[in-house]
């Protein structure tokens, strides 16, 4: 698959709720996932499909997604693309609701996603 095919496939999986299939088919075994900051006691960077799957497991156990949107992909040749995510959800433990917006930058090599980096809106301080 080329960059555009991979980008379109990932966005389709995100829209369809089949992100796990995307991990199995589109990601390199040693892919890295980097969050904007450490969250929920988890490291900022996770390496390997197993670790990224574990990150998804943690998210699914902690939060309920109640709405959202996926916009993109936005391609930057020869090896990157971006996707904008908006998520509405609820913290399962506290019941608090949230709105989150982030941009993800994906790097592709040898027909697989090898790195994803998430950029979040700044949180209010104080």
Phi and psi in degrees as GROMACS dihedral restraints (atoms count N, CA, C in turn):
[ dihedral_restraints ]
;  ai    aj    ak    al  type     phi  dphi    fc
    3     4     5     6     1   -92.9    20    10
    4     5     6     7     1   178.5    20    10
    6     7     8     9     1   -55.5    20    10
    7     8     9    10     1   -48.4    20    10
    9    10    11    12     1   -64.8    20    10
   10    11    12    13     1   -41.6    20    10
   12    13    14    15     1   -63.0    20    10
   13    14    15    16     1   -42.3    20    10
   15    16    17    18     1   -64.6    20    10
   16    17    18    19     1   -45.4    20    10
   18    19    20    21     1   -60.3    20    10
   19    20    21    22     1   -48.0    20    10
   21    22    23    24     1   -64.1    20    10
   22    23    24    25     1   -38.6    20    10
   24    25    26    27     1   -65.6    20    10
   25    26    27    28     1   -42.9    20    10
   27    28    29    30     1   -62.7    20    10
   28    29    30    31     1   -46.1    20    10
   30    31    32    33     1   -60.9    20    10
   31    32    33    34     1   -41.8    20    10
   33    34    35    36     1   -60.6    20    10
   34    35    36    37     1   -43.2    20    10
   36    37    38    39     1   -62.1    20    10
   37    38    39    40     1   -42.7    20    10
   39    40    41    42     1   -63.8    20    10
   40    41    42    43     1   -39.6    20    10
   42    43    44    45     1   -70.2    20    10
   43    44    45    46     1   -32.4    20    10
   45    46    47    48     1   -90.8    20    10
   46    47    48    49     1    -4.1    20    10
   48    49    50    51     1    75.1    20    10
   49    50    51    52     1    24.5    20    10
   51    52    53    54     1  -113.8    20    10
   52    53    54    55     1    42.6    20    10
   54    55    56    57     1   -60.5    20    10
   55    56    57    58     1   -32.8    20    10
   57    58    59    60     1   -62.9    20    10
   58    59    60    61     1   -39.1    20    10
   60    61    62    63     1   -64.5    20    10
   61    62    63    64     1   -37.7    20    10
   63    64    65    66     1   -61.4    20    10
   64    65    66    67     1   -42.4    20    10
   66    67    68    69     1   -58.6    20    10
   67    68    69    70     1   -42.7    20    10
   69    70    71    72     1   -67.9    20    10
   70    71    72    73     1   -37.1    20    10
   72    73    74    75     1  -103.8    20    10
   73    74    75    76     1   -27.1    20    10
   75    76    77    78     1  -106.1    20    10
   76    77    78    79     1   -17.0    20    10
   78    79    80    81     1   -98.6    20    10
   79    80    81    82     1   143.0    20    10
   81    82    83    84     1   -70.4    20    10
   82    83    84    85     1   152.2    20    10
   84    85    86    87     1   -58.0    20    10
   85    86    87    88     1   -33.1    20    10
   87    88    89    90     1  -104.0    20    10
   88    89    90    91     1    25.0    20    10
   90    91    92    93     1   -59.1    20    10
   91    92    93    94     1   150.5    20    10
   93    94    95    96     1  -113.4    20    10
   94    95    96    97     1   141.3    20    10
   96    97    98    99     1  -122.6    20    10
   97    98    99   100     1   123.2    20    10
   99   100   101   102     1  -122.2    20    10
  100   101   102   103     1   118.0    20    10
  102   103   104   105     1   -82.4    20    10
  103   104   105   106     1   161.7    20    10
  105   106   107   108     1   -64.7    20    10
  106   107   108   109     1   -29.6    20    10
  108   109   110   111     1  -159.4    20    10
  109   110   111   112     1   157.8    20    10
  111   112   113   114     1   -61.4    20    10
  112   113   114   115     1   140.6    20    10
  114   115   116   117     1  -144.2    20    10
  115   116   117   118     1   137.6    20    10
  117   118   119   120     1    63.4    20    10
  118   119   120   121     1    29.6    20    10
  120   121   122   123     1    75.4    20    10
  121   122   123   124     1     7.6    20    10
  123   124   125   126     1   -96.5    20    10
  124   125   126   127     1   153.9    20    10
  126   127   128   129     1   -67.8    20    10
  127   128   129   130     1   156.6    20    10
  129   130   131   132     1   -68.4    20    10
  130   131   132   133     1   -35.4    20    10
  132   133   134   135     1  -117.8    20    10
  133   134   135   136     1   134.2    20    10
  135   136   137   138     1  -122.2    20    10
  136   137   138   139     1   133.7    20    10
  138   139   140   141     1  -119.4    20    10
  139   140   141   142     1   135.6    20    10
  141   142   143   144     1    97.9    20    10
  142   143   144   145     1   146.5    20    10
  144   145   146   147     1   -57.8    20    10
  145   146   147   148     1   -39.3    20    10
  147   148   149   150     1   -62.4    20    10
  148   149   150   151     1   -43.3    20    10
  150   151   152   153     1   -65.9    20    10
  151   152   153   154     1   -40.4    20    10
  153   154   155   156     1   -67.5    20    10
  154   155   156   157     1   -38.4    20    10
  156   157   158   159     1   -62.1    20    10
  157   158   159   160     1   -40.4    20    10
  159   160   161   162     1   -62.0    20    10
  160   161   162   163     1   -36.2    20    10
  162   163   164   165     1   -64.1    20    10
  163   164   165   166     1   -41.6    20    10
  165   166   167   168     1   -64.9    20    10
  166   167   168   169     1   -40.7    20    10
  168   169   170   171     1   -59.8    20    10
  169   170   171   172     1   -45.0    20    10
  171   172   173   174     1   -60.5    20    10
  172   173   174   175     1   -47.8    20    10
  174   175   176   177     1   -57.4    20    10
  175   176   177   178     1   -48.9    20    10
  177   178   179   180     1   -62.5    20    10
  178   179   180   181     1   -32.0    20    10
  180   181   182   183     1   -78.6    20    10
  181   182   183   184     1   -25.3    20    10
  183   184   185   186     1   -97.2    20    10
  184   185   186   187     1   -26.5    20    10
  186   187   188   189     1  -133.6    20    10
  187   188   189   190     1   149.1    20    10
  189   190   191   192     1  -110.7    20    10
  190   191   192   193     1   124.5    20    10
  192   193   194   195     1   -86.6    20    10
  193   194   195   196     1   124.3    20    10
  195   196   197   198     1  -107.8    20    10
  196   197   198   199     1    -9.7    20    10
  198   199   200   201     1  -179.4    20    10
  199   200   201   202     1   177.4    20    10
  201   202   203   204     1   154.3    20    10
  202   203   204   205     1  -175.7    20    10
  204   205   206   207     1  -152.6    20    10
  205   206   207   208     1   151.2    20    10
  207   208   209   210     1  -124.2    20    10
  208   209   210   211     1   124.1    20    10
  210   211   212   213     1  -121.2    20    10
  211   212   213   214     1   131.8    20    10
  213   214   215   216     1   129.6    20    10
  214   215   216   217     1  -166.9    20    10
  216   217   218   219     1   -83.8    20    10
  217   218   219   220     1   159.9    20    10
  219   220   221   222     1  -116.4    20    10
  220   221   222   223     1   112.7    20    10
  222   223   224   225     1   -91.2    20    10
  223   224   225   226     1   139.2    20    10
  225   226   227   228     1  -129.5    20    10
  226   227   228   229     1    96.6    20    10
  228   229   230   231     1   -64.7    20    10
  229   230   231   232     1   146.2    20    10
  231   232   233   234     1  -100.1    20    10
  232   233   234   235     1    -6.2    20    10
  234   235   236   237     1  -140.7    20    10
  235   236   237   238     1    12.4    20    10
  237   238   239   240     1  -135.0    20    10
  238   239   240   241     1   156.4    20    10
  240   241   242   243     1  -151.0    20    10
  241   242   243   244     1   158.6    20    10
  243   244   245   246     1  -122.3    20    10
  244   245   246   247     1   154.1    20    10
  246   247   248   249     1  -139.2    20    10
  247   248   249   250     1   138.5    20    10
  249   250   251   252     1  -104.1    20    10
  250   251   252   253     1   129.1    20    10
  252   253   254   255     1  -115.2    20    10
  253   254   255   256     1   136.7    20    10
  255   256   257   258     1  -121.4    20    10
  256   257   258   259     1   135.2    20    10
  258   259   260   261     1  -133.5    20    10
  259   260   261   262     1   130.9    20    10
  261   262   263   264     1  -109.4    20    10
  262   263   264   265     1   137.2    20    10
  264   265   266   267     1  -159.5    20    10
  265   266   267   268     1  -174.8    20    10
  267   268   269   270     1  -139.8    20    10
  268   269   270   271     1   134.1    20    10
  270   271   272   273     1   -72.3    20    10
  271   272   273   274     1   119.2    20    10
  273   274   275   276     1   -63.8    20    10
  274   275   276   277     1   -33.4    20    10
  276   277   278   279     1   -75.1    20    10
  277   278   279   280     1   -43.7    20    10
  279   280   281   282     1   -99.0    20    10
  280   281   282   283     1   -21.1    20    10
  282   283   284   285     1    82.2    20    10
  283   284   285   286     1    -3.4    20    10
  285   286   287   288     1   -67.3    20    10
  286   287   288   289     1   140.0    20    10
  288   289   290   291     1   -96.1    20    10
  289   290   291   292     1   160.1    20    10
  291   292   293   294     1  -150.3    20    10
  292   293   294   295     1   156.9    20    10
  294   295   296   297     1  -120.5    20    10
  295   296   297   298     1   131.5    20    10
  297   298   299   300     1  -135.0    20    10
  298   299   300   301     1   136.7    20    10
  300   301   302   303     1  -124.5    20    10
  301   302   303   304     1   134.9    20    10
  303   304   305   306     1  -149.8    20    10
  304   305   306   307     1   157.2    20    10
  306   307   308   309     1  -114.8    20    10
  307   308   309   310     1   136.2    20    10
  309   310   311   312     1  -114.9    20    10
  310   311   312   313     1   134.8    20    10
  312   313   314   315     1  -109.9    20    10
  313   314   315   316     1   124.7    20    10
  315   316   317   318     1  -111.7    20    10
  316   317   318   319     1   138.0    20    10
  318   319   320   321     1  -112.7    20    10
  319   320   321   322     1   134.8    20    10
  321   322   323   324     1  -118.4    20    10
  322   323   324   325     1   136.7    20    10
  324   325   326   327     1  -143.7    20    10
  325   326   327   328     1   139.1    20    10
  327   328   329   330     1    52.0    20    10
  328   329   330   331     1    38.5    20    10
  330   331   332   333     1    77.5    20    10
  331   332   333   334     1    15.1    20    10
  333   334   335   336     1  -138.9    20    10
  334   335   336   337     1   153.3    20    10
  336   337   338   339     1   -74.3    20    10
  337   338   339   340     1   124.8    20    10
  339   340   341   342     1  -110.5    20    10
  340   341   342   343     1   -13.9    20    10
  342   343   344   345     1  -158.1    20    10
  343   344   345   346     1   138.9    20    10
  345   346   347   348     1  -130.8    20    10
  346   347   348   349     1   135.7    20    10
  348   349   350   351     1  -127.9    20    10
  349   350   351   352     1   131.2    20    10
  351   352   353   354     1  -106.8    20    10
  352   353   354   355     1   134.5    20    10
  354   355   356   357     1  -119.8    20    10
  355   356   357   358     1   123.5    20    10
  357   358   359   360     1  -110.0    20    10
  358   359   360   361     1   157.0    20    10
  360   361   362   363     1   -62.9    20    10
  361   362   363   364     1   144.3    20    10
  363   364   365   366     1   -62.9    20    10
  364   365   366   367     1   142.2    20    10
  366   367   368   369     1   -88.8    20    10
  367   368   369   370     1   144.9    20    10
  369   370   371   372     1   -58.8    20    10
  370   371   372   373     1   139.8    20    10
  372   373   374   375     1  -102.9    20    10
  373   374   375   376     1   143.5    20    10
